[in-house]
Amino acid sequence: MIDEVVFLRHGRTSFNLERRLQGQIDVPLDIVGQWQADQTALELAKRFYWAKVSFVARNPSALAHPGANAVRDSSIDEYRQAPASHRVMRVVSSDLFRAQQTAHAFADILGLPVALDPRLRERSFGRWEGLSRREIHDMDADAYESWKTTMGGEKRYGVESREEVGVRGAKAVEDLVASSQQSDQSQTLVIVGHGSWIVAAIGVLLGIEPDGGNNLSAMRNAFWSTMSVVHRSDGGVNWHLDEFDQGPQIARFVDWENGPADLRNPGMPMWRQIP
């Protein structure tokens, strides 16, 4: 059964850079976003290398074999007998392409398949999708200020509420965890998705009011959070937040949001924190 869930946000897109609300618009990673996804993938692949061993142990066809002239063949028994084979990893991604790209950056290193689930899509921003914050403010300053102060003014434009996306996200995670309860093997679930969806889902799982003053902060692109799942004897589960908004070590030493200078196209704007 699943006893650990990793929530991984996708890398940067051109809409992120332009401060446009993506919502459920299908926008691919830009060059810096792919770099972010790759850096995080390398970091997480080191942490979860056991998942490759486990997958090969359960899928012998994934083990490479030498030619007929080799002194000996590759040994599947080495993989099956390794302690690492006792645990299982599942990777499930939002079906939006930016999330798929981020999921494959990680899963492909370990040879793992990626399942797609449309329930993991980002918060729907209704008529605001594709607009910049300036454009939203110019359209309706009152609704914009109400949204920024979590008063719900965005709902008049068909925007999914924080509570709605949190409940939707938590239900998807709970269903995925419940589907694993018939297995005796301990499992790690890696969910690759979107910032607003992840923060809202974690909040609901922890019992945090989505629009309350104690709600979680935003997550950076290609950063992750982890939760432990404690299965109770009555069939229920308890959730514990172990990490929130964590990134690869390299993010401490470089301009993570803008990437290395040699990736920045001529004229590409610089990402800057909103005051």
C-alpha positions in Angstrom: 0.0 0.0 0.0 1.0 3.6 -0.5 2.7 5.1 2.5 4.5 8.0 0.9 3.3 10.6 -1.6 5.6 13.0 -3.5 4.0 16.0 -5.1 6.1 17.5 -7.9 5.3 20.8 -9.7 6.1 21.1 -13.4 8.9 23.3 -14.7 8.6 26.9 -16.0 6.5 27.7 -19.0 6.4 30.9 -21.2 3.1 31.7 -19.4 4.8 31.5 -16.0 7.5 33.9 -17.3 4.8 36.3 -18.7 2.8 36.0 -15.4 -0.2 34.7 -17.3 -2.7 32.4 -15.6 -2.4 29.0 -17.3 -5.1 27.1 -15.6 -6.0 24.2 -17.8 -4.5 25.7 -21.0 -2.0 23.2 -22.4 1.3 25.1 -22.4 4.7 23.3 -22.8 7.8 23.9 -20.8 10.1 26.5 -22.1 13.9 26.0 -22.3 14.4 27.0 -18.7 11.5 24.9 -17.5 13.0 21.8 -19.2 16.3 22.6 -17.5 14.5 22.9 -14.1 12.7 19.6 -14.7 15.9 17.9 -15.6 17.8 19.2 -12.6 15.1 18.1 -10.2 14.8 14.7 -12.0 18.5 14.0 -11.4 18.2 14.9 -7.8 15.1 12.8 -7.2 16.5 9.9 -9.2 19.4 9.7 -6.8 17.1 9.7 -3.9 14.8 7.1 -5.3 17.2 4.9 -7.2 15.7 1.9 -5.5 12.7 2.3 -7.8 14.7 1.3 -10.8 15.9 -1.8 -9.1 12.3 -2.6 -8.0 10.9 -2.1 -11.5 13.5 -4.4 -13.1 12.9 -7.0 -10.5 9.2 -7.1 -11.4 9.8 -6.6 -15.2 12.7 -8.9 -16.3 12.4 -7.6 -19.9 13.7 -4.3 -18.7 17.1 -5.8 -17.8 19.7 -5.4 -20.6 21.6 -8.5 -21.6 25.0 -8.9 -23.3 25.7 -10.8 -26.5 26.4 -14.5 -26.9 30.1 -14.0 -26.5 29.9 -12.5 -23.0 31.4 -14.5 -20.2 28.1 -14.5 -18.3 24.6 -13.2 -18.6 23.0 -10.4 -16.6 21.4 -11.7 -13.4 17.7 -10.9 -12.8 18.1 -12.7 -9.4 20.5 -9.9 -8.2 17.6 -7.5 -8.7 14.9 -9.7 -7.2 16.9 -10.5 -4.1 18.0 -6.8 -3.4 16.2 -5.2 -0.5 15.3 -2.3 -2.9 13.0 -4.7 -4.8 10.6 -4.9 -1.8 9.2 -1.4 -2.4 7.2 -0.1 -5.4 7.0 3.3 -7.1 4.1 4.6 -9.2 4.4 7.8 -11.2 1.1 9.5 -12.1 0.9 12.8 -14.0 -1.6 15.4 -14.9 -2.4 14.9 -18.6 -1.4 18.5 -19.4 1.8 18.4 -21.4 4.0 20.6 -19.1 3.3 18.0 -16.3 4.0 15.1 -18.6 7.3 16.6 -19.7 8.3 17.0 -16.0 7.2 13.5 -15.1 9.1 11.9 -17.9 12.3 13.8 -17.0 12.2 11.9 -13.8 10.6 8.6 -14.6 12.6 8.0 -17.8 15.9 8.0 -15.8 14.6 5.1 -13.7 12.8 3.3 -16.6 9.4 3.8 -15.0 6.1 4.2 -16.9 4.0 7.4 -16.4 0.3 7.1 -16.0 -1.9 10.1 -16.9 -4.9 11.3 -14.8 -7.0 14.3 -15.8 -8.1 14.7 -12.2 -4.6 16.2 -11.5 -5.2 19.1 -13.8 -4.5 22.6 -12.6 -7.1 24.9 -11.0 -9.5 26.1 -13.7 -9.3 29.9 -14.0 -12.3 30.2 -16.2 -12.5 33.4 -18.3 -9.2 34.5 -16.7 -7.1 31.8 -18.3 -4.4 33.1 -20.6 -4.6 36.6 -19.1 -1.9 38.5 -17.3 -2.5 39.9 -13.8 -2.4 43.4 -15.3 -5.1 42.4 -17.8 -7.2 40.9 -15.1 -6.8 44.1 -13.0 -7.8 46.3 -16.0 -10.8 44.1 -16.6 -12.2 44.2 -13.1 -10.0 45.8 -10.3 -12.5 44.8 -7.6 -12.6 41.2 -8.6 -8.8 41.1 -8.9 -8.3 42.6 -5.4 -10.9 40.2 -4.0 -9.0 37.3 -5.5 -5.7 38.4 -4.1 -7.1 38.8 -0.6 -8.9 35.4 -0.9 -12.4 36.9 -0.7 -13.6 34.9 -3.8 -14.3 37.7 -6.3 -12.8 35.5 -9.0 -15.8 33.2 -9.0 -17.9 35.6 -11.0 -15.6 34.8 -13.9 -16.0 31.0 -13.6 -12.7 30.5 -11.7 -12.6 27.3 -9.7 -12.5 28.2 -6.0 -9.5 27.2 -3.8 -11.8 24.9 -1.8 -13.1 23.2 -5.0 -9.7 22.5 -6.4 -8.5 21.3 -3.0 -11.4 18.9 -2.6 -10.9 17.7 -6.2 -7.2 17.2 -5.6 -7.5 15.5 -2.2 -10.2 13.1 -3.6 -7.9 12.1 -6.5 -5.0 11.4 -4.1 -7.2 9.5 -1.7 -8.6 7.4 -4.5 -5.0 6.6 -5.7 -4.0 5.6 -2.1 -7.2 3.5 -1.6 -6.5 1.6 -4.9 -3.2 0.4 -3.4 -4.5 -1.0 -0.2 -4.9 -4.5 -1.5 -1.1 -4.7 -2.0 1.2 -5.9 0.7 4.2 -4.1 -0.8 5.0 -0.6 0.5 4.6 2.0 -2.3 5.7 5.5 -3.1 3.3 7.5 -5.2 4.8 10.4 -7.2 2.2 12.9 -8.4 3.4 15.4 -11.0 1.1 18.3 -11.4 0.6 22.0 -10.8 1.2 24.6 -8.1 -2.3 25.7 -7.2 -3.6 22.1 -7.3 -0.8 20.7 -5.2 -1.0 23.4 -2.5 -4.8 23.2 -2.3 -4.8 19.3 -2.2 -2.2 19.2 0.5 -4.1 21.8 2.5 -7.4 19.8 2.4 -5.6 16.6 3.3 -4.1 18.3 6.3 -7.5 19.9 7.2 -6.3 23.5 6.5 -8.9 26.0 5.4 -8.0 26.9 1.8 -8.8 30.6 2.2 -7.7 30.8 5.8 -4.8 32.8 7.2 -2.7 29.6 7.9 -2.8 28.3 4.4 0.4 27.1 2.7 2.5 29.3 0.5 3.0 28.8 -3.2 5.4 26.2 -4.7 8.3 27.1 -7.0 8.6 25.5 -10.4 9.9 21.9 -10.4 10.0 21.8 -6.6 8.4 19.1 -4.6 6.6 18.3 -1.3 6.2 15.0 0.4 3.6 13.5 2.7 3.6 10.3 4.8 0.4 8.2 4.8 -0.3 6.4 8.0 -2.9 3.7 7.6 -5.1 3.2 10.6 -6.7 -0.1 11.8 -10.2 1.3 11.1 -9.4 1.7 7.4 -8.8 5.4 7.5 -5.5 7.3 7.0 -3.6 10.1 8.7 -1.6 12.5 6.7 1.7 14.1 7.7 3.6 16.8 5.8 7.3 15.9 5.8 8.7 18.4 3.2 7.2 21.4 1.5 8.5 23.3 -1.5 11.9 21.6 -1.6 14.2 21.8 -4.6 17.5 20.4 -5.9 20.7 21.5 -4.3 21.7 23.5 -7.4 18.7 25.8 -6.8 20.6 27.2 -3.8 23.5 28.4 -6.0 21.9 29.6 -9.2 19.1 31.9 -10.4 16.6 29.1 -10.4 13.7 31.0 -11.9 15.7 32.3 -14.8 18.1 29.4 -15.3 21.8 29.6 -16.5 22.7 32.5 -18.7 23.6 30.3 -21.7 19.9 29.2 -21.9 18.4 32.7 -22.0 17.5 33.6 -25.6 18.3 37.2 -26.8 15.5 39.4 -25.6 14.0 36.9 -23.2 12.6 38.7 -20.2 13.8 38.0 -16.7 11.4 36.4 -14.2 10.9 38.7 -11.2 9.1 38.2 -7.9 5.8 40.0 -7.7 6.0 42.6 -4.9 
